[in-house]
Amino acid sequence: MAVLKSVENGVQAKSVIESFIAEGYVRDHIHVFANSNKRAEDIADFFNVDAKATAETTENDKGVLAAIKNFFQMTPDDLHHQLANLGVSEQEHATAKDDLEAGKILIIAHHPRT
């Protein structure tokens, strides 16, 4: 079972990540999702946790490099699959997707499956 928290900014993300660590979650089992892969990676790198790729698109994505970038990015179905693999319940999927679309940061912690 996963614990999902939605936050507005990096300061709140710091607090949530630190509380997950204090609760006994290891850094390898704390994941950051954001509506921008760069934003998720920046937060995850700073706290030494895992950043998950998300489906991000911009109107400026044109040309060969953009095509390559978009090929490697996740679709909404991929996001749904990743959330399910982390143990996020079906009820939380829609809320998580809405939060990402609203620009929030998702932080998910889980204990490894045995």
GIKA-V331291 format. One record per residue. N is the residue number from 0. RES is the residue in three letters. PHI is phi in radians with two decimals (none if undefined). BURIAL is b if it has 24 or more other C-alpha atoms within 12 Angstrom, else e. D_CENTER is the distance of its C-alpha to the mean C-alpha in Angstrom with 2 decimals. Layout:
n=N res=RES phi=PHI burial=BURIAL d_center=D_CENTER
n=N res=RES phi=PHI burial=BURIAL d_center=D_CENTER
This chain:
n=0 res=MET phi=none burial=e d_center=16.20
n=1 res=ALA phi=-1.80 burial=b d_center=12.78
n=2 res=VAL phi=-1.94 burial=b d_center=12.48
n=3 res=LEU phi=-1.99 burial=b d_center=9.87
n=4 res=LYS phi=-2.16 burial=b d_center=10.30
n=5 res=SER phi=-2.02 burial=b d_center=9.79
n=6 res=VAL phi=-2.29 burial=b d_center=11.23
n=7 res=GLU phi=-1.56 burial=e d_center=13.02
n=8 res=ASN phi=-2.70 burial=e d_center=13.13
n=9 res=GLY phi=-1.13 burial=b d_center=13.04
n=10 res=VAL phi=-1.13 burial=e d_center=15.98
n=11 res=GLN phi=-1.17 burial=e d_center=14.48
n=12 res=ALA phi=-1.06 burial=b d_center=11.35
n=13 res=LYS phi=-1.01 burial=b d_center=14.14
n=14 res=SER phi=-1.09 burial=e d_center=15.97
n=15 res=VAL phi=-1.16 burial=b d_center=13.37
n=16 res=ILE phi=-1.08 burial=b d_center=12.55
n=17 res=GLU phi=-1.10 burial=e d_center=16.34
n=18 res=SER phi=-1.22 burial=e d_center=17.10
n=19 res=PHE phi=-1.08 burial=b d_center=15.02
n=20 res=ILE phi=-1.12 burial=e d_center=16.94
n=21 res=ALA phi=-1.11 burial=e d_center=20.12
n=22 res=GLU phi=-1.39 burial=e d_center=19.67
n=23 res=GLY phi=1.84 burial=e d_center=19.75
n=24 res=TYR phi=-1.30 burial=e d_center=16.28
n=25 res=VAL phi=-1.54 burial=e d_center=16.26
n=26 res=ARG phi=-1.00 burial=b d_center=13.86
n=27 res=ASP phi=-1.16 burial=b d_center=13.29
n=28 res=HIS phi=-2.01 burial=b d_center=11.94
n=29 res=ILE phi=-2.08 burial=b d_center=9.42
n=30 res=HIS phi=-2.17 burial=b d_center=5.80
n=31 res=VAL phi=-1.99 burial=b d_center=3.65
n=32 res=PHE phi=-2.11 burial=b d_center=1.34
n=33 res=ALA phi=-2.57 burial=b d_center=5.10
n=34 res=ASN phi=-1.29 burial=b d_center=8.16
n=35 res=SER phi=-2.25 burial=b d_center=9.35
n=36 res=ASN phi=-1.03 burial=b d_center=8.58
n=37 res=LYS phi=-1.07 burial=e d_center=11.13
n=38 res=ARG phi=-1.09 burial=b d_center=9.73
n=39 res=ALA phi=-1.08 burial=b d_center=6.47
n=40 res=GLU phi=-1.12 burial=b d_center=9.20
n=41 res=ASP phi=-1.08 burial=e d_center=11.67
n=42 res=ILE phi=-1.16 burial=b d_center=10.13
n=43 res=ALA phi=-1.09 burial=b d_center=9.27
n=44 res=ASP phi=-1.08 burial=e d_center=12.75
n=45 res=PHE phi=-1.08 burial=e d_center=14.44
n=46 res=PHE phi=-1.77 burial=b d_center=13.56
n=47 res=ASN phi=0.98 burial=e d_center=13.82
n=48 res=VAL phi=-2.16 burial=b d_center=10.70
n=49 res=ASP phi=-1.58 burial=b d_center=8.41
n=50 res=ALA phi=-1.78 burial=b d_center=6.10
n=51 res=LYS phi=-1.81 burial=b d_center=4.92
n=52 res=ALA phi=-1.21 burial=b d_center=6.94
n=53 res=THR phi=-2.25 burial=b d_center=7.01
n=54 res=ALA phi=-1.38 burial=b d_center=10.49
n=55 res=GLU phi=-2.13 burial=b d_center=11.89
n=56 res=THR phi=-2.41 burial=e d_center=15.62
n=57 res=THR phi=-2.35 burial=e d_center=18.27
n=58 res=GLU phi=-1.26 burial=e d_center=21.99
n=59 res=ASN phi=-1.47 burial=e d_center=22.74
n=60 res=ASP phi=-1.36 burial=e d_center=21.47
n=61 res=LYS phi=-2.39 burial=e d_center=24.92
n=62 res=GLY phi=1.59 burial=e d_center=26.81
n=63 res=VAL phi=-1.13 burial=e d_center=26.40
n=64 res=LEU phi=-1.08 burial=e d_center=23.62
n=65 res=ALA phi=-1.13 burial=e d_center=21.54
n=66 res=ALA phi=-1.09 burial=e d_center=22.41
n=67 res=ILE phi=-1.11 burial=e d_center=21.29
n=68 res=LYS phi=-1.01 burial=e d_center=17.95
n=69 res=ASN phi=-1.15 burial=e d_center=17.44
n=70 res=PHE phi=-1.08 burial=e d_center=18.64
n=71 res=PHE phi=-1.55 burial=e d_center=15.89
n=72 res=GLN phi=-1.51 burial=e d_center=13.01
n=73 res=MET phi=-1.42 burial=e d_center=11.53
n=74 res=THR phi=-1.63 burial=e d_center=13.31
n=75 res=PRO phi=-0.99 burial=e d_center=12.39
n=76 res=ASP phi=-1.14 burial=e d_center=14.08
n=77 res=ASP phi=-1.10 burial=e d_center=11.96
n=78 res=LEU phi=-1.05 burial=b d_center=8.78
n=79 res=HIS phi=-1.01 burial=b d_center=11.19
n=80 res=HIS phi=-1.12 burial=e d_center=12.37
n=81 res=GLN phi=-1.11 burial=b d_center=9.28
n=82 res=LEU phi=-1.08 burial=b d_center=8.70
n=83 res=ALA phi=-1.10 burial=e d_center=12.46
n=84 res=ASN phi=-1.11 burial=e d_center=12.64
n=85 res=LEU phi=-1.47 burial=b d_center=10.72
n=86 res=GLY phi=1.69 burial=b d_center=13.24
n=87 res=VAL phi=-1.31 burial=b d_center=11.76
n=88 res=SER phi=-1.20 burial=e d_center=15.02
n=89 res=GLU phi=-1.02 burial=e d_center=16.16
n=90 res=GLN phi=-1.13 burial=e d_center=16.96
n=91 res=GLU phi=-1.46 burial=b d_center=13.47
n=92 res=HIS phi=-1.02 burial=b d_center=12.12
n=93 res=ALA phi=-1.11 burial=e d_center=14.01
n=94 res=THR phi=-1.11 burial=e d_center=13.10
n=95 res=ALA phi=-1.08 burial=b d_center=9.31
n=96 res=LYS phi=-1.09 burial=b d_center=10.19
n=97 res=ASP phi=-1.08 burial=e d_center=12.72
n=98 res=ASP phi=-1.11 burial=e d_center=10.71
n=99 res=LEU phi=-1.08 burial=b d_center=8.43
n=100 res=GLU phi=-1.11 burial=e d_center=11.87
n=101 res=ALA phi=-1.46 burial=e d_center=13.39
n=102 res=GLY phi=1.59 burial=e d_center=11.44
n=103 res=LYS phi=-1.41 burial=b d_center=9.77
n=104 res=ILE phi=-1.84 burial=b d_center=6.86
n=105 res=LEU phi=-1.78 burial=b d_center=5.17
n=106 res=ILE phi=-2.18 burial=b d_center=6.14
n=107 res=ILE phi=-2.13 burial=b d_center=7.30
n=108 res=ALA phi=-2.11 burial=b d_center=10.53
n=109 res=HIS phi=-2.62 burial=b d_center=12.97
n=110 res=HIS phi=-1.61 burial=b d_center=16.32
n=111 res=PRO phi=-1.07 burial=e d_center=17.19
n=112 res=ARG phi=-1.36 burial=e d_center=19.07
n=113 res=THR phi=-1.93 burial=e d_center=22.70
